[in-house]
Amino acid sequence: MPPILWFFIAFIIAATALTIVTPIVANKKLARDISTLWASQRTLERFIRPNHTYSYQFDTYQHQHEEHQQLDDKTWSDLNLDSVFHNMNFNFTAIGEMRLYATLRNMFKVQDESLMTHFRTNQTFRTEISLHLAQIGKAIYPIFPDQIAPIKRNPFFMICTYLPLIFAVSAFFVPGIGITLTIIFAIFNMVLSGILKRSYEQDLNSMFYTSTVIKKAYELHSNPLTPNLDVNFKHFTTARRFSGLLGRVNSTDETSIFSMLFKLIFMLDYHLFHLIQHSFKKYEDEVMACYDYIAHLDNHYAVALWRETLDSYTLPEKTADDCIDFEDLTHPLITEAIPNSLTIDNHILLTGSNASGKSTFMKAVALNIVLSETIHTASASKFVYKPGLVYTSMVNQDDILSGDSYFMSEVKSIKRLFDIRSNNKIYVFIDEIFKGTNTTERIAASESVLNYLNQLQTYTVIAATHDIELSILLERNYINYHFNESISHNEISFDFKIKPGKADTRNAIELLRIMDFPDQIYNRAKKLANHDN
């Protein structure tokens, strides 16, 4: 037998062996890594992939939901929900990340407490599910299957897959011709694979990823502790059988030249793409059910682990009463935060000094309503609330690109609060209302806006201001609460506790003294302030 034929046979054997042995070794290492994640409260990947598209699912499908049911961009930004998402993102999969983002925008729910209990208490279950999810991974952020348009296949290109193997076999009988044609078609297929891949690479990546998702959904739904999945997996036999191979040969972690050449020589990408795509389009609903199932499991693991990172949390309770009742409420992004307890059954006007805790308190309340609605978790020892939508106007700023001043940005932010078309309960949080304009007009505009919001039947408003005058003008409709500070031995300190009534202290001028401003500035400012009072 010619040496080159022996070489070809050896190449096939080596490539096959690598495709079998490599994942076995990788999976053992992956299992070891996963076994430590829960105790150490870490993610498997400690970096953000440059190709991430966290908002893709939300952006793509939000038009299918009522506009005002979703958390809007302004509220998302005001509440630092990007940071909340990243703190919570213990997902193993790209589709898990996308669904968790959409969940926090109020598109889905994570509320299967039985599943989260299994993750928290059953190490064997947790490790098994985690390993399956990690094998799907985040190397690809797929286009969702219902967006993949079928690509017509070329029969000749499909046949090309088999030609190198056919001519390699013929070399046993006609060595000269067989070897020559084997080499020619191996090179031809390698070139053709590269050319064709450019036209469908994104769809190819999604399809390979989806094949793995379907295989893992099939394996996971057979676990007696996982939820049921109504999918006929016989529709995806080819995809399930080849998903392991596709995942390996299409992985960004390829280290073997044998695997790469094997894929190119036999045009695996093109051939399997067209074998599989028909079943995906025909049974789109079942493909999407597998996506949702994997992301659902991934999100419950992520939320269960995120809860472990909190100082404390509770499962919120819903009530038909028009109120929020909480004890020991904290901001979930702040460790060792000072807790507050309160019953909110009316509009609230918050007053108090700078840095005393008004904004943090408002964000804590707003965030916990969002988290209670979406992931059935509140960072409190008790949280009872009437479900509703959250809108904020808090962190406003100049917009250089649009030319909006601070005040114009603030006006637009507050104006949208009047345009919410929903019969649901609406929670509105406004921080330092109209601070971008002069005192006289600020007080007049603020009083008018807050009184108008009081007339909207489904609204509960929590607003913060430095204008003590508003606490008198609005006292018929808004209950006054405040935060304050104490100054002792040239130091200012805050207890960050909410208290009934309007603020009775101010710290701005005293801060000038504490920060060693010239005495002339401090004395003059104090004199003018006393004169105005």
N, C-alpha and C positions, 0 to 999 in steps of 0.2 A: 504494500500500500504506500503511495507517495507520502513523503514527510509532511507536506502541506495539509494533507487530509487528516493526518494524525493531529496536527496542530489545531485544525478546525474542530475536531471532535473533543480535544482537550479543552478548547475554549468554551464549547457548549457545556461540558461537564463542570468546569470551574465556575462559569456564570450561574449555572443552576444551583451548585453547592452554596455559592455566596448568597443567593436569594433565599435560601433556606436557613443557613447558619446565622447570617448577619442579624435578621430580626429577632432570633432567639436570644442572642447575646444582648442586643439592645433592649429587649423587653425585660430581661432580668435586671439590667441596670436601672431601667425606668421604674420597676417595682420597688427597688431599694430606695430610690429617690423619693417616691411617693409615700413610702411608709413613715417618713419623718415629717411630712408637711403639716399634718393636723396638730401635732404636739408643738411644733415650732411656729405655727400660725403663719406659714409662708406660702407663696405661690410657687408653682413648678418653674415658671419662667420669671426671672427677676428683671425683665426689661420689656419695653414696649416695642413691638415690631413696627418697622417703618411703613409696612403695607396695611396697617390696621385700618378698619373702617367700622368703628364702633356704632356709628349712627346710621349705617346703611339700611338696616331693616326698618327702623323708624321712618327715615326719610322716604323710603320707597313705598311704604304701605300706610302712611298716616292719612292719606286721602280717603282711605276706606273707613275711617272712623270719624265721628263727629268732631269738628275742628276744636270746639271749646272743651272737649273732654280730655284733651292731651295737655300736658304741662308745657307751657309756651317757653320760647327761648329766653325771654327776659327773666322769668321766674327761675328757670334752670340756672342762669348765670348768677342771679342775686343770691341764690341759696348755696352757691359753690358745689353744685351737684356733680360737676366733673370730678372734684376731689372725693366726694362720697362714693361715686362710681368706682374710682380707682382703688379706694380703700376696700371696697366690697368685691372687687374683681378677682376672686379666687377661681374663676372659671378655667377649665382645661382646654376648651374649644373656642374657635373663632365664632361659631354660631351661638355659643353660650354667651359670649361677650356682647354680641349684637342684640340678643334677646334681653339680656339684663339691662342694657342701655334703654331699649324700648320699654321695658317694664317700669323703669324709674320715670319714664315720660308718660306713664299711666296707660300703656297699650296692653299690657298683660299683668298677671298676678303671680306672685310666688307665695303660696299659702297652704301647701300640703304639709301640715305639721307632723303627720305620721312619717313621711319620707325624711324630713329633717331630723326627727328623733332617731331614725335608723342610722343616718350619717353621724350623729353625735355619739351614739352609744354602742354601735355595732362595728367594731374595727374591721372584721372580716368583710362585711358588706361594703364598708367605706373603701377599703383597699381594692376590692374587686371592681367596683363601679368606677373608681378613680382611674384605674389602669386602662379600662376600656375607653374612657373619655380622653385620657392623655394620648392614647394611640391615634385618636382622630386629630387632636392638636390644633395648632394655629398657623402652620406653615402657609396655608391658603385661606384667604377670606373670600368665600365663594359668592358668585352671582346666584341668586336663588333659582331653583330649578324651573319655576314657572316663567322665568324670563329667558330661558335658553331656547332660541329659535332653532328648529331642526335644520341641520346642514346636510344637503344631498350628498350621498356617497358616490364615489367613482368605482365601478366594478373592477376595473383593471388594477387600481391601487389596492383594493382588498385582496386581489389575487397575489400581488407583489409580496405580501406577508409570507406566503408559503414558498416562493421561488428559490430563495437561498437554500432552504432545507431540501427541497425536491432535487436541486442540482447537486447538493452535497451527497445525497443518496445515490444519484446516478454516477457519481465519481467512482463508486465501487465497481461499476461495470464499464464505464468509458472514462477513465481517469483524466485524460487530457481535456476533453470537452467539458466534463463535469466540473472539474476544478476551476477552469477558466470562467465558466458561466456562474459558478458560485461566487467567485470574487467580484465579477462584474455586477451581479445583482445585489451583492452585499453593499458595494460602494454606491450603486444606484439608489438603493433603499435608504442609505444613510443621508445622501444628499436630498432625496425626495422628502424624507421625514422632516428635515430642517426647514425646507421650503413650505411644506403644508402646515407645519405647526404654527407658523406666524399668523395664519388666517383664522385659527380657532383656538389659540392658546388659552384665552380666558375661559371659554366654554369647556375646554379640555380640563383645566385645573378644577373647575367647579364639578365637572362630572366625576373626576377621580375622587375628589373630596366626598361627593355625594355617595359614591359607591361604598366608601368606607363608613359613612354615616349609616347607610342602610344595613350593612353587615353588622355594625355595632348595635344598632337598634334591635336587630334580630336576636343577637346574643344577650342583650340586656333585658329585653322584655320577658325572657324565659326565667329570670330570677324571681322567685316567689315574693320578694319584698319590694319589687319595683311595680309601678302602675301598669295596668293593661294597655295594650296597643293594638288597635283594630286595623291591621294591615295584612294583606295576603302576600307573604314574602315569596311565594312561588312566581310572582310576576317579575322578580328581580334576581332570579337564579344566577344568571351570568354575572351581574354586577357583584353579587355576594361572593361568588367563587373567585373572582379576579381582583377583589378590592385589596387584598393583601399585597399582591404583586404590583398593582397600580400604585399603591401608596409608597412602596419602596422605590420603584423605578422613577417615580415622579417627585420624590422628596427632595427638598433643598439640602438635605444632609447627605446626599450621595457621596460616598467616598470611593466607590469601586468603579474603575474604568470598565470592568467587565459588564456590570449591570447597565451602564450607559450605552456601551456598544451593542449589547444584546437588544436593548430597546430599539435602537436605531436600525440595526440590520434587519430585524423582523417587523419593523413599522408597527410596534405594539400600540403606540398612541393612537394612530389613525384607525387601525383595525378595531381595537376594542371600543374606541369612541363611538364608532358607527354601529357596533353590535349592541351597545348599551343604550344609546340615546333614544331609540324608538320606545323602549319600555318606560323610560323616564317621562317622555311626553305623553304616552298613553295613560299612565297611572300617576299623573301629576299630584293629585290629592294625597295619594299614599306616600309619595316622596316627601311632600311637605309635612305630612304627619310624622314621618321619621325625623325630619329636621326639628320639628317642635318637640318631639319626645326627648331627643338628645339634649337640646337646649334646656328643656324643663328639668331634667335630671341635673345637668350642670349647674343651673341657677340655684337649685335647692341645696346642692353641696356648697356653693359659694356663699349663700346667705347664712347657712348653718355655721360655717366657719367664721364668717364675719361677726356673727353674734358672739362668738367666743372671744373676740378681740375687744368687745365693749366692756366698760366698767360694770354696767348692769343693763338689763333690758327686760321688757315685759311683752306679753302678747296683748295687743290692744283690744278693747271691747267696743262694739258699736252700740249706739243708743239712738232712739227716735227723738229724744229730747234735744232741743236746740242749744247745745252746750258742749264745751270741752272741759273735762275734769281730769287733772293729772297731779301726780305726786312724784317728787324727786326727779323732775324732768331736767335733762342735760342736753347739751349740743353733742351730737355723735362724732364730730370731728375733734373735740377737745377732750384730752385725757385729764382725769381728776378734776372735772368741771364742778362748779358749785351748783347744786341742784335747787330747783324752785318748784313750789307747789301752788296751784291756783285752780279755781273754777271760773271759766269764762262763759258767761251766759248773757253778755251784753257787749256792745262796742267798748273798746278801751282806748284811752288816751294816755300814752306814756310820756312822762317828763323826767328830767334828770340831767346830771352833768355829763360832759364828754368822758368817754371810756368807763362809764359806770355800769354798763351791761345791757342797755336798752336794745341795741341792734342784735347782740348775741342772743338775748332772750327771744326776740321776735323770730329770728332765724331758727332757733331751736323748736319753737312751737310749730312754725310752718313746715320745717323739715320732718318733724314727727307725724304730722298729718299726712304728708306725702308718703313716708315710709310705712305708716300704718295701712294706708290705702293699697300700696303696691306690693310690699314684702311682709306684711303682717308682723311688723316689729316696731317697737318704740323704745327709745333710750330713756326709760323712766321706770319707777316701781309700780306705777298705775297710770293707765292712759285710756280714758273713756271719751269717745267722740262721736259726733254725727258725721257720717261720710260726706265728703264734698270736694270741691275743686279749690286749688290754691293759686292765688295770683299775688304778685309782689311788685312794689315799686320802691327799690331800696338803694341799689348801687348805681347811681346815674353819673354820667360823665360827658364832657365835651366830645363831639364826634367830628374830627377834622375832615374826614372824607365827605360827609354830608353837609358840613358847614353848620351843624346844630350847636348852639351854645349849651352850657350846662342847663340853663333854665328851659330851653326849648326841648332838650332831651327829657327833662323831668315832666314837662307838660304832656309830651307824647306818651310817656310811660303811664301817667295817671289817666289820660283820656281813654286808653284801651280798656280801663276798668269799667267804663260805662257801656261798653259794646259787647259784653259777654252774653251770648244767646244760650242760656241754659236754665232749666227749671231746677237744677240741683242746688244744694247748699254751696255758697261761695264764701271762701275765706280770703280777705284782703289784708295785706300787710304793707303799710306805707311808712318809710323811715325818713325822718327829718323833712317833712312835707314842705315843698316849695322853698327850700333854703337858698335857691339860686337867685332870689330877687330881694328887694328891699323890705324892711320890717313891716311897714304899713300895708303894702300890697300883699305881702306873704300872709299876714294874719287874716286879712279880708278874704283872700282866695282860699286859704286853708279852711277857714270856717265854712265857706260856701260849699266847697267840695265835700267835706266830711258830713255836713248836714244833708247834702244831696244823697250821699251813699247810705245814710241812715234811713232814707225813705225807700230804699230797694229792699223788698221783703225778705229775700233769701240771703242777704249779705250779713256777715259779721266782720267788723273792721277793727284792726289793731293798728293804731298810728302812733308815731313817736315825733316829738317836737321839742325844740328849746324854748318855744314861746309860751311862757307861763300864762299869758293872757288867754290862750285858747282853752285852757283848763276851766276857765270861768265861762267863756262864751259857749262852750259845748257841754256844760255839766248836766244839762237836762237829758242828753242822749248818750253821752259817753262817760263811763266810770273812770275816775282818775286813779292811776297807779304811778309809782315813781321808783327810781333807783337813786341812791345818794352815796356820798363819800364822807370820810372824816379826815381832818388835817391835824396832825400832832407832831411836834418837834420837827417842823419843816419837812414833813413827809405826808404825802397824800395816800390814802388807802381806800379800797373799795371792798365791800362785802358781797357785791353782785347778787343781792337778794331783792326781790320785788316787794314793794310795800304799798299799802293803800294810801290814797290821797295824792295831791300834787307835790312836786319837788319844792323843798324849802331851802335848798342850798345851791350855791354856784361856785365853781372852782376856777374859772378862767383867769381871773385877776390874781388869785392866790398862787396859781401856777407860775405867773410872771415873777413873783417874789421867790418862790421855791427854786426856780431855774436861774436865779441870780441876775434877773434883768436890773438895769440901773434903778435906784430908788426913786429917781425923778419920774420915771415911766410908771412904776407901780403906784406911787402916791397920787399922781395925777389921774390915773385910770380909776383908782378907788374913789377919789373925790367925785369924779364925774358920775360914776355909777350910783353913789349915795345920793347925789343931787337928783338924778333921774327917778330914783325910788321915792 
